[in-house]
Amino acid sequence: MDLQSLKKISQRVLDLEAQAILALKDLPIEPLAATVDAILTCKGRVVLSGIGKSAIIAQKISATLNSTGTPSLFMHAADAVHGDWGMVQPDDLLILVSQSGNSPEIKALLPMVGLGGQRLVAITGDPSSALAIAAGDYCLLSTVEAEACPHNLAPTTSTTVQMAWGDVLAVVLIEMRRFGPGDFARFHPGGALGKRLYLRVQDLVGRNARPWVAEEAGFRALVTEISTGRMGAAAVLRDGKPVGVVTDGDLRRTLESGRPLESLRAGDLMSPSPRTIAMDALAVDALAQMRMHQITQLLAVDEDGGYQGVVHLHDLLREGVV
């Protein structure tokens, strides 16, 4: 396939799906408001179910709700009618995802919802379907003009719209529940996201050397401390608190200047008022400071301003924070 044809097809798909999502903005807001209120007042869990591609979307929505403070579980519609309905409790709320709203497995679940007394929410493309009628005021329409598939058969645009409804619900609930970064940290302890949310400067500094010198330290002692510390810098301390910092770049520039090294002291070479960061600050905040000031290390201090060590850009790279 030539590049022009490829570009034309890809743009058509993206345009169709983007337009379908934007069309949701013009729908009445009342069904969304009713659905959000039903979820917020639900005493049980939010159970997502569907069949085919819609089941995959339902599974994703369930996972997003779980990770953002709304207890949820996924139940495949085909399994539900063969015993898995036993996991659904009377206080639960059921969200059925079905573009047609008339799939046999979905229709088989509707009487079970009625008998169990659970609230029912529909995400469907057909407002006259059995599912939409059963859901009543709790119906989020995913109607699309056409699938992106050239034969208008494979679920593409419709599943994108279903996914968008799930994201809308999750984000509205985040706002309503005041779900903050600390809550994310509790639910996302693993991977790069988890580290960005819970890893703190004190977790990094303890692994590193604590290079430092007094203001009166000579040039040779300064070079030795920076070299053995392997942090690319050494803090200059007065009464245990940093009053300056000397980097390996400062050493190179001093050598290039031709100044007499024997008479130089750390206080002569240091950059005063060094950039510092609290030990309990998040590692991601350390990264933000480094980027802002275009530096590669910060001096870590305790609550009294006492020097505790160095956090380096390499620490953040190693932990996957960057």
C-alpha positions in Angstrom: 0.0 0.0 0.0 1.4 3.4 -0.9 1.8 6.1 1.7 -1.0 8.3 0.3 -3.5 5.5 0.5 -2.4 4.6 4.0 -2.7 8.2 5.1 -6.2 8.5 3.6 -7.5 5.4 5.4 -6.0 6.3 8.7 -7.4 9.8 8.6 -10.9 8.5 7.7 -10.8 6.1 10.7 -9.6 8.8 13.1 -12.1 11.3 11.7 -15.1 8.9 12.1 -14.2 8.0 15.6 -13.4 11.5 16.7 -16.7 12.8 15.3 -18.6 10.0 17.1 -17.0 10.9 20.4 -17.7 14.6 19.9 -21.3 13.8 19.2 -21.7 12.6 22.7 -21.4 16.2 23.9 -24.8 17.0 22.4 -26.7 14.2 24.2 -29.0 15.0 27.1 -27.0 15.1 30.4 -29.8 13.6 32.6 -28.9 9.9 31.9 -25.3 10.6 32.8 -26.3 12.4 36.0 -28.7 9.6 37.0 -25.9 7.0 36.3 -23.3 8.9 38.4 -25.8 9.3 41.3 -26.6 5.6 41.1 -23.0 4.6 41.3 -22.2 7.0 44.1 -25.1 5.7 46.2 -24.5 2.1 45.4 -23.8 0.1 48.6 -22.3 -2.8 46.7 -20.1 -3.1 43.6 -20.4 -2.0 40.1 -20.6 -5.1 37.9 -19.7 -4.7 34.2 -20.8 -7.2 31.6 -21.0 -7.7 27.9 -20.5 -10.1 25.0 -18.0 -10.1 22.2 -16.0 -6.9 21.7 -18.3 -5.1 24.1 -17.2 -7.5 26.8 -13.6 -6.4 26.4 -14.7 -2.8 26.7 -16.6 -3.7 29.8 -13.6 -5.3 31.3 -11.5 -2.2 30.7 -14.1 0.1 32.2 -14.2 -2.2 35.3 -10.4 -2.0 35.6 -10.5 1.8 35.4 -13.2 2.1 38.0 -11.3 -0.2 40.4 -8.1 1.8 40.1 -9.9 5.1 40.7 -11.8 4.3 43.8 -15.0 2.6 42.6 -15.2 -1.1 43.6 -16.0 -3.1 40.5 -15.8 -6.5 38.9 -16.2 -7.9 35.4 -18.6 -10.8 34.5 -18.8 -12.1 31.0 -22.4 -12.3 29.9 -22.0 -15.8 28.4 -20.7 -17.1 31.7 -23.3 -15.1 33.7 -26.2 -17.2 32.3 -24.3 -20.4 33.1 -23.7 -19.8 36.8 -21.5 -16.7 37.2 -24.6 -14.7 38.1 -24.0 -16.0 41.6 -21.3 -13.4 42.1 -23.8 -10.6 41.8 -25.3 -9.3 45.1 -28.6 -7.5 45.7 -26.8 -4.2 46.5 -24.7 -4.3 43.3 -25.2 -2.1 40.3 -25.0 -3.7 36.8 -23.7 -1.9 33.7 -24.4 -3.9 30.6 -22.4 -2.9 27.5 -24.0 -4.0 24.2 -24.1 -2.0 21.0 -27.2 -3.7 19.7 -28.8 -4.1 23.1 -30.5 -7.2 21.8 -27.8 -9.9 22.0 -29.3 -13.2 23.3 -26.9 -13.3 26.2 -27.8 -9.7 27.2 -31.5 -10.3 26.9 -31.2 -13.4 29.1 -29.7 -11.3 31.8 -32.5 -8.7 32.0 -35.0 -10.9 33.9 -32.2 -11.9 36.3 -31.6 -8.2 37.1 -35.3 -7.7 37.7 -35.5 -10.7 40.0 -32.3 -9.7 41.9 -33.4 -6.1 42.4 -30.1 -4.6 41.2 -30.0 -1.2 39.4 -29.3 -1.5 35.7 -27.3 0.9 33.5 -27.0 0.4 29.8 -24.3 1.5 27.4 -26.0 0.8 24.0 -26.3 2.2 20.5 -30.0 1.4 20.1 -32.5 3.4 22.2 -35.3 1.1 21.3 -33.5 -2.1 22.2 -34.5 -4.5 25.0 -31.5 -3.3 27.0 -32.2 0.4 26.6 -35.9 -0.1 27.6 -35.0 -2.1 30.6 -32.4 0.5 31.8 -34.9 3.4 31.4 -33.4 6.6 32.7 -30.0 5.0 33.1 -29.2 4.6 29.4 -25.9 6.0 28.0 -26.3 6.0 24.2 -23.3 4.9 22.1 -25.1 5.4 18.7 -22.8 5.9 15.8 -23.4 6.7 12.1 -21.0 4.1 10.9 -18.3 1.8 12.0 -14.8 2.6 10.8 -14.7 -0.8 9.2 -15.1 -0.4 5.4 -17.9 -2.9 5.5 -19.6 -1.2 8.5 -19.4 -4.5 10.3 -16.4 -4.8 12.7 -17.0 -3.0 16.0 -14.6 0.0 15.8 -16.3 3.4 16.1 -18.9 1.9 18.5 -16.3 0.4 20.8 -14.4 3.7 20.9 -17.6 5.5 22.0 -18.3 2.8 24.6 -14.7 3.3 26.0 -15.3 7.0 26.0 -18.4 6.6 28.2 -16.4 4.5 30.6 -13.7 7.2 30.8 -16.3 9.9 31.4 -17.8 7.9 34.3 -14.4 7.2 35.8 -13.3 10.9 35.6 -16.6 12.3 36.9 -16.4 9.8 39.9 -12.8 10.8 40.5 -13.9 14.4 40.9 -17.0 13.6 42.9 -15.1 11.3 45.3 -12.1 13.8 45.6 -9.9 11.0 44.6 -6.3 12.4 44.9 -2.7 11.5 44.2 -2.4 9.8 47.6 -5.3 7.5 46.7 -3.7 6.7 43.4 -0.6 5.7 45.2 -2.5 3.2 47.3 -4.0 1.6 44.3 -1.0 1.8 41.9 2.0 0.6 44.0 3.7 -1.1 41.1 5.4 0.1 37.9 6.5 3.6 36.8 3.2 5.2 37.8 3.4 3.8 41.3 7.0 5.1 41.7 5.9 8.5 40.6 3.2 8.5 43.2 5.0 7.1 46.3 8.8 7.1 45.8 10.4 9.8 48.0 13.8 11.4 48.1 14.6 9.6 51.3 14.2 6.3 49.5 17.0 7.3 47.0 19.4 9.2 49.2 20.0 6.4 51.6 21.7 4.3 48.8 24.2 7.0 47.9 27.4 8.4 49.4 27.1 11.7 51.3 30.0 13.8 49.8 30.7 17.0 51.7 33.5 19.3 52.8 34.0 22.2 55.1 34.3 25.7 53.7 38.1 25.7 54.4 38.8 22.4 52.7 41.6 22.6 50.1 41.4 21.9 46.4 42.9 18.4 46.7 40.5 17.4 49.5 37.6 18.7 47.4 38.7 16.7 44.4 39.0 13.6 46.5 35.6 13.9 48.1 33.8 14.5 44.7 35.7 11.6 43.1 35.1 9.1 45.9 31.5 10.2 46.4 30.7 9.5 42.7 27.8 11.9 42.8 29.3 14.6 40.6 29.3 17.1 43.4 30.0 17.7 47.1 28.1 19.8 49.6 29.9 22.6 51.4 28.7 22.6 55.0 28.6 25.0 57.9 27.4 23.6 61.2 26.0 20.6 59.4 23.9 22.7 56.9 24.7 23.2 53.2 25.9 26.7 52.4 27.1 25.8 48.9 27.9 23.1 46.4 30.9 22.3 44.2 30.4 20.2 41.1 32.8 18.4 38.9 32.1 21.1 36.3 33.3 23.7 38.8 36.5 21.7 39.1 37.1 21.6 35.4 36.5 25.3 34.9 38.9 26.0 37.8 41.6 23.9 36.1 41.0 25.7 32.8 41.3 29.1 34.4 44.9 28.6 35.4 44.3 29.9 39.0 46.8 28.7 41.6 45.2 25.6 43.1 47.2 25.5 46.3 45.5 28.6 47.7 41.9 27.7 46.7 39.4 26.6 49.3 36.0 25.0 48.9 34.4 28.3 49.9 36.1 30.0 47.0 34.7 27.6 44.4 31.3 26.8 45.7 28.0 28.0 44.3 26.3 29.6 47.3 22.6 29.0 48.2 22.5 25.5 46.7 19.3 23.9 45.4 17.9 21.6 48.1 14.9 19.4 48.6 13.3 17.9 51.6 13.8 14.2 52.4 10.1 13.5 52.4 9.5 15.2 49.0 8.3 13.0 46.2 11.0 11.9 43.8 8.9 13.3 40.9 9.2 16.7 42.6 13.0 16.4 42.6 12.8 15.7 38.9 10.7 18.8 38.3 13.3 20.9 40.2 16.2 19.5 38.2 14.4 20.2 34.9 13.4 23.7 36.0 17.0 24.7 37.0 18.7 22.5 34.4 20.8 20.6 37.0 21.5 17.0 37.6 21.6 16.8 41.4 20.0 18.3 44.5 21.1 18.3 48.1 18.7 16.5 50.4 18.0 18.1 53.8 15.9 17.2 56.8 13.2 19.3 58.4 15.9 21.3 60.3 17.9 22.0 57.1 20.6 19.5 58.0 22.5 17.9 55.1 21.4 14.3 54.4 23.0 13.5 51.0 22.6 13.9 47.3 19.8 12.8 45.0 21.0 12.5 41.4 19.3 12.4 38.0 20.7 8.9 37.6 18.7 7.8 40.7 15.5 8.9 39.0 16.5 7.2 35.7 17.3 4.0 37.5 14.0 3.9 39.2 12.0 4.7 36.1 10.7 8.0 37.4 11.9 9.9 34.3 
